[in-house]
Amino acid sequence: MYRFLLTPRWWGINLFVVLAIPFCVFMGTWQLGRFEDRVQSHEEAGKKPDPSTRAAKPLDDLLPVSTETSGRPAVATGTYADQFLVPGRELDDREGFYVLNLLRTEGGKTLPVVRGWLPGTADSARVPAAPAGEVTLTGDLQASENTSSDGVDLRGGLPEGQLGMISAASLVNLVPYDVYDAWVTLTEPEPGGAGGAMKPVPAAAAQGSGLDLKAFQNLGYTGEWFVFGGFVLFMWFRLMRREAEAARDVELGLAADAD
């Protein structure tokens, strides 16, 4: 009754099943490993001291930004240049905007510096003037935010002088400077202007160091790959049963042999 399993057509089906199931198991196990790695990094990050409490170091000593250096206090010296506003940023459950200035450093490169946060709609008239002359500042180091690969701001459609993302890619077409692929947020408040004193922006957790959406995506992909493997096995068993029943009907003379 099961001699059909040795036919060329079933050899192809069997080969597909033999290759597909281990592949699905491998991919599911790999995605599960990725999730476990993120859980482990999250637990390790919880045991480490707050990066902002560690000793400040020169900016260039902390680059490129990694999970180890993200949030570390960085020291930079230079003069403030262009200013941009970054709307749509929340702080203490209130909507507001960041005040971003570019610091022309001694090395020639420009560092984006978030001087603080103000509530309400982005308005440059409410922003206090940046300190004049050469300044030495200390700020918590942050990695560039995600932007499209061609350097176009993902949010788009913003008025002149405003940014949606803080990154070298979004600034490359706006300023004639070489910009660091990182930014810092000042830890000390600056004197207020028409909009009041700007609040310091706390450093965000390093990307990939906690249980973020990507971590749970890995867990979801794990389940999907195991479901795919189970589906392949189920369909093979179902096709085999149907063909076995058809072969039995032919032997019993209940159906014509259609080969």
PyMOL commands that set and color helices and strands:
alter all, ss='L'
color gray80, all
select helices_A, chain A and resi 3-6+8-47+51-53+59-62+124-126+168-171+213-251
alter helices_A, ss='H'
color red, helices_A
select strands_A, chain A and resi 57-58+73-91+94-105+110-119+134-143+182-186
alter strands_A, ss='S'
color yellow, strands_A
deselect
rebuild
show_as cartoon
